[in-house]
Amino acid sequence: MFGFASLMIGKPVCPFTFAAAASIGCLLIIKIHQIRAMAYVESKIIHPSVCEISFFHEAQNSLPSYILSGIADAVRKAGTDPEVLVIILKSGGDRTFCAGASFTELVAIHDFEAGKTFFSGFAHVINAIRSCGKIVIGRVQGKAIGGGVGLAAAVDYCFATQQAQVKLSELAVGIGPFVVGPAVQRKVGLSAFTQLTLNATELYSAEWAKEKGLFAEVFNTTEEMDEAISAFALKLAASNPEALALLKKIFWEGTEQWDNLLFERAGMSGRLVLSDFTREALARFAR
């Protein structure tokens, strides 16, 4: 249904300086998991133990079904690679990390099953990150809205810039952050999650997000952030693989029920997106 390309190239090409990889001249495998005109999910090995997964969509890195599917597939594949210890999740562009659910797909939903299937895409991504067995680092270079906040919350350690404002906008269109909610609440706590959810039109600063635990580190520039991510990923890659695997399990203890919970939550969103209130709200945004 969607294009797939696989390319092997002879030297490391990446936005980070991985001296170890360069010194051994390792091959990189780049896989475009899903691609349409101005959208992609790309997975590449940028160090023998580090896999970088990046996604892009021309509509402010919004998340249609095929992008969600591509991210989940890429994370699962990296999770099965015994050489990979660390995954970096990032998006293309420099102003918006992720604008959340695809508006185009939201307005095209006309029945419950279609709605549940679409919102289940977020469940698949979160569960893939949760269960992949690898440490996942997030790179948030700009605004994170709706499901974008969910992605930032789902990673194990998240870097951001001062431009990375956050907003859970779902209630503004008559639904709620039901699927991403458990990941966000787990990271920032019930009080901050409630604040984000109910004040659905407010952008909160990157410093606020760091204070609440969503971001681990915040930098003034993208360049500074990328240098820090490079150093951190290499440090983790030099760690004991068994220790990292055990820590991953500990970090996510108590979330085993998410295999069912997140899909139940997808059903809530799938039902509400069909309500008159939400259809009218989406129509207003379309105008």
C-alpha positions in Angstrom: 0.0 0.0 0.0 2.9 2.3 0.8 6.3 2.6 -0.7 9.3 0.9 0.9 12.9 1.4 0.2 16.1 0.0 1.6 19.5 1.5 1.0 22.9 0.5 2.3 25.7 3.1 2.2 29.4 2.9 2.9 29.9 5.4 5.7 28.0 6.9 8.6 25.8 9.8 7.7 24.0 11.4 10.6 23.5 14.8 12.4 25.7 13.6 15.3 29.4 13.0 15.6 29.8 9.3 16.4 33.6 9.0 16.3 33.5 5.3 17.2 31.3 4.5 14.2 33.4 6.6 11.9 36.6 5.0 13.1 35.5 1.5 12.0 33.8 2.7 8.8 30.7 0.8 9.6 27.9 0.4 7.1 24.6 2.0 7.8 21.3 0.6 6.7 18.6 3.2 6.0 15.0 2.0 5.7 12.1 4.1 4.7 9.3 2.2 6.4 6.4 4.3 5.0 6.6 7.1 2.5 4.2 9.4 0.7 4.8 12.7 -1.1 6.2 14.7 1.9 6.2 12.2 4.7 8.4 9.4 5.9 9.6 7.2 8.7 13.3 6.5 8.5 15.4 4.1 10.5 19.2 4.0 10.4 22.1 2.6 12.4 24.3 5.6 13.3 26.5 3.7 15.6 26.9 -0.1 16.0 24.6 0.0 19.1 22.5 3.1 18.3 19.5 3.2 16.0 18.0 6.5 15.0 14.3 6.6 14.0 13.0 9.8 12.5 9.7 10.8 11.1 8.4 13.7 9.0 5.1 15.0 7.7 4.7 18.2 5.8 1.7 19.2 8.0 3.9 20.1 11.0 4.9 16.5 11.6 1.3 15.4 12.2 0.6 11.7 12.6 -1.5 9.9 10.0 -2.0 6.2 10.4 0.8 5.2 8.1 3.3 7.4 10.0 2.2 5.9 13.3 2.5 2.4 11.8 5.9 3.1 10.5 7.2 4.4 13.8 5.8 1.4 15.7 7.3 -1.0 13.1 10.7 0.7 13.3 10.8 0.6 17.1 9.8 -3.1 17.1 12.5 -4.0 14.5 15.2 -2.1 16.5 14.0 -3.9 19.6 14.7 -7.3 17.9 18.2 -6.3 16.9 20.6 -7.8 19.4 23.3 -5.2 18.5 21.1 -2.2 19.2 21.1 -0.9 22.8 19.8 2.6 22.3 17.1 4.1 20.1 16.8 7.8 19.3 13.3 9.0 18.3 13.3 12.3 16.4 11.3 14.3 13.8 12.4 16.3 10.8 12.2 20.1 10.6 13.1 22.6 13.2 10.0 24.3 14.5 7.6 21.5 15.4 8.4 18.2 16.9 4.9 16.8 16.4 1.5 18.4 15.9 -0.3 15.2 17.0 -3.1 13.4 15.2 -3.6 14.0 11.5 -6.4 16.5 11.0 -7.1 15.1 7.6 -7.7 11.7 9.0 -9.7 12.9 11.9 -12.3 14.6 9.7 -12.5 11.6 7.4 -13.5 9.2 10.2 -17.2 8.2 9.8 -17.6 5.1 11.9 -16.6 3.7 15.2 -14.2 1.0 13.9 -12.3 3.5 11.7 -12.0 5.8 14.7 -10.8 3.2 17.1 -8.3 1.9 14.5 -6.9 5.4 13.9 -6.4 6.1 17.6 -5.0 2.6 18.2 -2.1 3.8 16.1 -0.9 5.8 19.1 -1.4 2.7 21.3 0.8 0.7 19.0 3.6 3.3 19.1 3.5 3.7 22.9 3.4 -0.1 23.5 6.2 -0.6 21.0 8.4 1.8 22.9 7.4 0.4 26.3 8.1 -3.2 25.4 11.0 -3.0 22.9 13.6 -3.7 25.6 15.8 -0.9 24.5 16.5 2.5 26.0 14.6 5.1 23.9 15.9 8.7 23.8 13.6 11.5 22.6 14.7 14.6 20.7 12.1 17.4 20.8 13.3 20.4 18.8 10.0 22.3 18.8 6.4 22.3 19.8 4.8 19.1 20.9 1.0 19.1 20.6 -1.5 16.4 21.5 -0.1 13.0 20.5 3.3 14.7 20.2 3.3 15.1 24.0 2.4 11.4 24.2 5.5 10.5 22.2 7.7 12.7 24.4 6.3 11.1 27.5 6.7 7.5 26.1 10.5 7.7 25.7 12.7 6.8 28.5 14.8 10.0 28.5 13.8 13.2 26.6 16.0 16.1 25.4 14.4 19.3 24.3 15.1 22.9 23.3 13.6 26.1 24.7 11.3 26.1 21.7 9.7 22.9 22.8 6.4 24.1 24.1 3.8 21.5 24.9 0.0 21.3 24.8 -2.6 18.6 25.1 -5.2 20.0 22.7 -7.7 17.2 22.5 -10.4 18.6 24.7 -10.6 21.7 22.5 -12.1 19.5 19.7 -14.3 17.5 22.0 -12.3 14.4 22.7 -9.5 13.8 25.3 -6.0 12.5 25.5 -7.3 9.1 26.3 -4.6 6.9 24.6 -1.6 9.0 25.4 -2.9 9.9 28.8 -1.4 7.0 30.7 2.1 7.7 29.3 1.8 11.4 30.1 0.4 10.9 33.6 3.1 8.3 34.3 5.8 10.9 33.4 4.4 14.2 34.9 2.0 13.0 37.6 -1.8 13.3 37.9 -1.8 17.0 38.8 0.2 18.2 35.8 -1.6 15.8 33.5 -4.9 17.3 34.7 -3.6 20.8 34.1 -2.5 20.0 30.6 -5.7 18.2 29.8 -8.2 20.7 31.0 -6.4 23.8 29.9 -6.3 22.4 26.3 -5.7 25.7 24.5 -2.6 26.7 26.6 1.0 26.2 25.5 3.3 25.3 28.4 7.0 26.2 28.2 9.8 23.7 27.9 11.0 24.8 31.3 7.6 23.9 32.8 7.8 20.5 31.1 11.2 19.9 32.5 10.0 20.9 36.0 7.2 18.4 35.7 9.5 15.6 34.5 8.5 15.4 30.8 11.9 16.6 29.7 15.1 15.6 31.3 17.2 18.3 29.8 16.5 21.6 27.9 18.9 23.5 25.7 19.0 26.9 24.2 19.8 25.6 20.7 19.3 22.5 18.6 23.0 22.2 18.1 23.7 22.1 21.9 20.9 19.5 22.3 22.3 17.3 19.5 25.7 17.3 21.0 24.3 16.3 24.4 22.2 13.5 22.7 25.3 12.2 20.9 27.3 12.1 24.1 24.5 10.5 26.1 23.7 7.8 23.5 27.4 6.8 23.2 27.7 6.6 27.0 24.7 4.3 27.2 25.9 2.3 24.2 29.1 1.6 26.3 27.0 0.3 29.2 26.3 -3.3 30.2 23.6 -4.5 27.9 22.1 -6.8 30.6 21.9 -3.9 33.0 20.2 -1.7 30.4 17.6 -4.4 29.6 16.8 -5.0 33.3 16.5 -1.2 33.9 14.1 -0.9 31.0 11.9 -3.5 32.7 12.0 -1.7 36.0 11.2 1.7 34.4 8.0 0.2 33.0 6.9 -1.9 35.9 3.1 -1.7 36.4 2.3 -1.0 32.8 1.7 -4.5 31.7 -2.0 -3.9 31.4 -1.4 -1.2 28.7 -1.7 -3.9 26.0 -5.4 -3.8 26.7 -5.9 -0.4 28.4 -4.6 1.8 25.5 -6.9 0.0 23.0 -9.8 0.5 25.3 -8.9 4.2 25.5 -8.7 4.2 21.7 -12.3 3.1 21.6 -13.3 6.1 23.8 -11.7 8.5 21.3 -13.2 6.6 18.4 -16.6 7.1 19.8 -16.2 10.7 20.7 -14.8 11.7 17.4 -18.2 10.9 15.9 -20.1 13.1 18.3 -21.9 16.2 17.0 -19.8 18.3 19.3 -16.5 17.1 17.8 -17.7 17.1 14.2 -18.7 20.7 14.6 -15.4 21.6 16.3 -13.4 19.9 13.6 -15.4 21.8 11.0 -14.7 25.1 12.7 -10.9 24.3 12.7 -11.2 23.4 9.0 -12.5 26.8 8.2 
